[in-house]
Amino acid sequence: AGSVETRAASIVSRARTVMTEVEELAQTRGGILRFIAREGFHVRGRRAVVKADEDVKLKGQKIYLA
């Protein structure tokens, strides 16, 4: 398809495994974004940027900065 647009009050997706590949830009906008992982959360890239207008919090038993 050239493009697909979905508009709904709520969408719930349940799957054992989901993989998405994007060649250029993947973007999500929202008032609040929340990621919940039972085991781990990994972010990997050539560069990573976290910007905040206010506080940034890291909470853990140990935090390693290299």
Residue pairs with C-beta under 8 A, 6 or more apart in sequence:
20 26
35 41
50 56
